Amino acid sequence: MNTDKIYAEQIANEYAPKDTTKVVALRKLDRKAKLPAAIFAYSFGIVTALIFGVGMCMAMGKIGGNTTATMAVGIIIGVLGMAGMGINYLIYTKLLASGKQKYAFEIMELAKEISEKNA
């Protein structure tokens, strides 16, 4: 096995012009279908985790003083953050399903063309 030759071919492949093949188009469509749901899930999850953290800090008296009212408000805010984190996955699955449904026809047609070409 000539490792220098394999290495040289890998480097050459990196700099070779890329052809827009149907497989690349299929990957792009798949990414286009899934990316909005993932972006929303990460963003919403981060925001609700921060809301939860602020609520817990208020409940422990680290933010807003050490009063009963601040603790009650902190607990309410913390529960809202937990509820947001709890429903995040449900929203993600709905968004993912709608994204897949939106691009399903194009993806299936392209996959069918690719599989017929290779058969």
C-alpha atoms as an extended CHARMM CRD file, in Angstrom:
* protein
*
       119  EXT
         1         1  MET       CA              0.0000000000        0.0000000000        0.0000000000  PROA      1               0.0000000000
         2         2  ASN       CA              1.4500000000        3.3180000000       -1.0560000000  PROA      2               0.0000000000
         3         3  THR       CA              0.3330000000        5.8220000000        1.5770000000  PROA      3               0.0000000000
         4         4  ASP       CA              1.9840000000        8.7430000000       -0.2130000000  PROA      4               0.0000000000
         5         5  LYS       CA             -0.1520000000        8.1060000000       -3.2690000000  PROA      5               0.0000000000
         6         6  ILE       CA             -3.3420000000        7.8960000000       -1.1910000000  PROA      6               0.0000000000
         7         7  TYR       CA             -2.4360000000       11.0980000000        0.6270000000  PROA      7               0.0000000000
         8         8  ALA       CA             -1.6890000000       12.8970000000       -2.6340000000  PROA      8               0.0000000000
         9         9  GLU       CA             -5.0420000000       11.8040000000       -4.0820000000  PROA      9               0.0000000000
        10        10  GLN       CA             -6.8850000000       13.0750000000       -1.0120000000  PROA      10              0.0000000000
        11        11  ILE       CA             -5.1980000000       16.4700000000       -1.2580000000  PROA      11              0.0000000000
        12        12  ALA       CA             -5.8910000000       16.6460000000       -4.9930000000  PROA      12              0.0000000000
        13        13  ASN       CA             -9.5590000000       15.8140000000       -4.3940000000  PROA      13              0.0000000000
        14        14  GLU       CA             -9.8510000000       18.7280000000       -1.9670000000  PROA      14              0.0000000000
        15        15  TYR       CA             -8.6920000000       21.1980000000       -4.6190000000  PROA      15              0.0000000000
        16        16  ALA       CA            -10.4330000000       19.6470000000       -7.6090000000  PROA      16              0.0000000000
        17        17  PRO       CA            -13.5240000000       21.4710000000       -8.8850000000  PROA      17              0.0000000000
        18        18  LYS       CA            -16.6520000000       20.0530000000       -7.3500000000  PROA      18              0.0000000000
        19        19  ASP       CA            -19.3840000000       18.7770000000       -9.6180000000  PROA      19              0.0000000000
        20        20  THR       CA            -22.9390000000       19.5000000000       -8.5860000000  PROA      20              0.0000000000
        21        21  THR       CA            -24.2190000000       15.9900000000       -8.5480000000  PROA      21              0.0000000000
        22        22  LYS       CA            -27.6220000000       14.7400000000       -7.6380000000  PROA      22              0.0000000000
        23        23  VAL       CA            -26.2920000000       13.3160000000       -4.3880000000  PROA      23              0.0000000000
        24        24  VAL       CA            -25.0320000000       16.7690000000       -3.3670000000  PROA      24              0.0000000000
        25        25  ALA       CA            -28.4080000000       18.2430000000       -4.2950000000  PROA      25              0.0000000000
        26        26  LEU       CA            -30.1100000000       15.5550000000       -2.2280000000  PROA      26              0.0000000000
        27        27  ARG       CA            -27.9420000000       16.4040000000        0.7950000000  PROA      27              0.0000000000
        28        28  LYS       CA            -28.7320000000       20.0980000000        0.3900000000  PROA      28              0.0000000000
        29        29  LEU       CA            -32.4590000000       19.4050000000        0.2520000000  PROA      29              0.0000000000
        30        30  ASP       CA            -32.2050000000       17.1950000000        3.3290000000  PROA      30              0.0000000000
        31        31  ARG       CA            -30.3230000000       19.9260000000        5.1770000000  PROA      31              0.0000000000
        32        32  LYS       CA            -32.8590000000       22.5190000000        4.0250000000  PROA      32              0.0000000000
        33        33  ALA       CA            -35.6760000000       20.3800000000        5.4250000000  PROA      33              0.0000000000
        34        34  LYS       CA            -34.0480000000       19.7900000000        8.8300000000  PROA      34              0.0000000000
        35        35  LEU       CA            -32.0830000000       22.9650000000        9.5680000000  PROA      35              0.0000000000
        36        36  PRO       CA            -34.9110000000       25.3470000000       10.5650000000  PROA      36              0.0000000000
        37        37  ALA       CA            -36.1960000000       22.9120000000       13.1900000000  PROA      37              0.0000000000
        38        38  ALA       CA            -32.7160000000       22.4390000000       14.6450000000  PROA      38              0.0000000000
        39        39  ILE       CA            -32.0120000000       26.1750000000       14.7720000000  PROA      39              0.0000000000
        40        40  PHE       CA            -35.3170000000       26.8110000000       16.5140000000  PROA      40              0.0000000000
        41        41  ALA       CA            -34.7720000000       23.9840000000       19.0070000000  PROA      41              0.0000000000
        42        42  TYR       CA            -31.3110000000       25.1820000000       20.0040000000  PROA      42              0.0000000000
        43        43  SER       CA            -32.3440000000       28.8370000000       20.2320000000  PROA      43              0.0000000000
        44        44  PHE       CA            -35.5490000000       28.1780000000       22.1550000000  PROA      44              0.0000000000
        45        45  GLY       CA            -33.7520000000       25.7310000000       24.4620000000  PROA      45              0.0000000000
        46        46  ILE       CA            -31.0160000000       28.2260000000       25.2870000000  PROA      46              0.0000000000
        47        47  VAL       CA            -33.5060000000       31.0150000000       25.9590000000  PROA      47              0.0000000000
        48        48  THR       CA            -35.7300000000       28.8800000000       28.1780000000  PROA      48              0.0000000000
        49        49  ALA       CA            -32.7200000000       27.5310000000       30.0980000000  PROA      49              0.0000000000
        50        50  LEU       CA            -31.6130000000       31.1100000000       30.7450000000  PROA      50              0.0000000000
        51        51  ILE       CA            -35.1410000000       32.0270000000       31.8840000000  PROA      51              0.0000000000
        52        52  PHE       CA            -35.0820000000       29.0310000000       34.2210000000  PROA      52              0.0000000000
        53        53  GLY       CA            -31.6980000000       30.1000000000       35.5950000000  PROA      53              0.0000000000
        54        54  VAL       CA            -32.8290000000       33.6650000000       36.2240000000  PROA      54              0.0000000000
        55        55  GLY       CA            -35.9160000000       32.3860000000       37.9970000000  PROA      55              0.0000000000
        56        56  MET       CA            -33.8860000000       30.1060000000       40.2290000000  PROA      56              0.0000000000
        57        57  CYS       CA            -31.4250000000       32.8880000000       41.0280000000  PROA      57              0.0000000000
        58        58  MET       CA            -34.3500000000       35.0920000000       42.0400000000  PROA      58              0.0000000000
        59        59  ALA       CA            -35.8360000000       32.2930000000       44.1280000000  PROA      59              0.0000000000
        60        60  MET       CA            -32.5490000000       31.8180000000       45.9740000000  PROA      60              0.0000000000
        61        61  GLY       CA            -32.1970000000       35.5480000000       46.5900000000  PROA      61              0.0000000000
        62        62  LYS       CA            -29.0820000000       36.0950000000       44.4750000000  PROA      62              0.0000000000
        63        63  ILE       CA            -30.9370000000       38.5080000000       42.1730000000  PROA      63              0.0000000000
        64        64  GLY       CA            -33.4610000000       41.0930000000       43.3770000000  PROA      64              0.0000000000
        65        65  GLY       CA            -32.9100000000       40.8020000000       47.0800000000  PROA      65              0.0000000000
        66        66  ASN       CA            -33.9150000000       38.2360000000       49.6390000000  PROA      66              0.0000000000
        67        67  THR       CA            -37.6490000000       38.8830000000       49.9960000000  PROA      67              0.0000000000
        68        68  THR       CA            -40.6450000000       36.5970000000       49.8570000000  PROA      68              0.0000000000
        69        69  ALA       CA            -42.0640000000       38.4040000000       46.8220000000  PROA      69              0.0000000000
        70        70  THR       CA            -38.8130000000       37.9740000000       44.8900000000  PROA      70              0.0000000000
        71        71  MET       CA            -38.7500000000       34.3010000000       45.7940000000  PROA      71              0.0000000000
        72        72  ALA       CA            -42.3450000000       33.8060000000       44.6010000000  PROA      72              0.0000000000
        73        73  VAL       CA            -41.6790000000       35.6450000000       41.3320000000  PROA      73              0.0000000000
        74        74  GLY       CA            -38.4670000000       33.6290000000       40.8950000000  PROA      74              0.0000000000
        75        75  ILE       CA            -40.3230000000       30.3650000000       41.3410000000  PROA      75              0.0000000000
        76        76  ILE       CA            -42.9390000000       31.4050000000       38.7710000000  PROA      76              0.0000000000
        77        77  ILE       CA            -40.2650000000       32.4480000000       36.2700000000  PROA      77              0.0000000000
        78        78  GLY       CA            -38.3630000000       29.2020000000       36.9180000000  PROA      78              0.0000000000
        79        79  VAL       CA            -41.4690000000       27.1130000000       36.3010000000  PROA      79              0.0000000000
        80        80  LEU       CA            -42.0890000000       28.9880000000       33.0420000000  PROA      80              0.0000000000
        81        81  GLY       CA            -38.4990000000       28.2010000000       32.0010000000  PROA      81              0.0000000000
        82        82  MET       CA            -38.9700000000       24.5320000000       32.8630000000  PROA      82              0.0000000000
        83        83  ALA       CA            -42.2230000000       24.4220000000       30.8970000000  PROA      83              0.0000000000
        84        84  GLY       CA            -40.4650000000       25.9540000000       27.8900000000  PROA      84              0.0000000000
        85        85  MET       CA            -37.6920000000       23.3750000000       28.1000000000  PROA      85              0.0000000000
        86        86  GLY       CA            -40.3080000000       20.6440000000       28.4050000000  PROA      86              0.0000000000
        87        87  ILE       CA            -42.2080000000       21.6080000000       25.2690000000  PROA      87              0.0000000000
        88        88  ASN       CA            -39.0930000000       22.3140000000       23.2250000000  PROA      88              0.0000000000
        89        89  TYR       CA            -38.8260000000       18.7490000000       21.9180000000  PROA      89              0.0000000000
        90        90  LEU       CA            -42.5050000000       18.6430000000       20.9870000000  PROA      90              0.0000000000
        91        91  ILE       CA            -42.1710000000       21.8540000000       18.9790000000  PROA      91              0.0000000000
        92        92  TYR       CA            -38.9830000000       20.5090000000       17.3680000000  PROA      92              0.0000000000
        93        93  THR       CA            -40.6920000000       17.3200000000       16.1940000000  PROA      93              0.0000000000
        94        94  LYS       CA            -43.6180000000       19.2870000000       14.7270000000  PROA      94              0.0000000000
        95        95  LEU       CA            -41.2720000000       21.6760000000       12.8780000000  PROA      95              0.0000000000
        96        96  LEU       CA            -39.1460000000       18.7730000000       11.6430000000  PROA      96              0.0000000000
        97        97  ALA       CA            -42.2020000000       16.9190000000       10.3750000000  PROA      97              0.0000000000
        98        98  SER       CA            -43.4730000000       19.9870000000        8.5380000000  PROA      98              0.0000000000
        99        99  GLY       CA            -40.0330000000       20.6020000000        6.9900000000  PROA      99              0.0000000000
       100       100  LYS       CA            -39.8220000000       16.9940000000        5.8370000000  PROA      100             0.0000000000
       101       101  GLN       CA            -43.3400000000       17.1630000000        4.4390000000  PROA      101             0.0000000000
       102       102  LYS       CA            -42.5340000000       20.3770000000        2.5790000000  PROA      102             0.0000000000
       103       103  TYR       CA            -39.5430000000       18.8560000000        0.7650000000  PROA      103             0.0000000000
       104       104  ALA       CA            -40.6510000000       15.2080000000        0.6900000000  PROA      104             0.0000000000
       105       105  PHE       CA            -41.7100000000       15.1630000000       -2.9620000000  PROA      105             0.0000000000
       106       106  GLU       CA            -38.4750000000       16.7300000000       -4.2310000000  PROA      106             0.0000000000
       107       107  ILE       CA            -36.3100000000       14.4810000000       -2.0540000000  PROA      107             0.0000000000
       108       108  MET       CA            -38.1800000000       11.3250000000       -3.0770000000  PROA      108             0.0000000000
       109       109  GLU       CA            -37.9500000000       12.1900000000       -6.7810000000  PROA      109             0.0000000000
       110       110  LEU       CA            -34.2430000000       12.9320000000       -6.5570000000  PROA      110             0.0000000000
       111       111  ALA       CA            -33.5650000000        9.7820000000       -4.5330000000  PROA      111             0.0000000000
       112       112  LYS       CA            -35.5260000000        7.7590000000       -7.0770000000  PROA      112             0.0000000000
       113       113  GLU       CA            -33.4450000000        9.2100000000       -9.9350000000  PROA      113             0.0000000000
       114       114  ILE       CA            -30.2180000000        8.4230000000       -8.0910000000  PROA      114             0.0000000000
       115       115  SER       CA            -31.2350000000        4.8470000000       -7.2810000000  PROA      115             0.0000000000
       116       116  GLU       CA            -32.3960000000        4.1890000000      -10.8720000000  PROA      116             0.0000000000
       117       117  LYS       CA            -29.1600000000        5.6050000000      -12.2480000000  PROA      117             0.0000000000
       118       118  ASN       CA            -27.0280000000        3.3590000000      -10.0250000000  PROA      118             0.0000000000
       119       119  ALA       CA            -29.0940000000        0.2100000000      -10.6160000000  PROA      119             0.0000000000
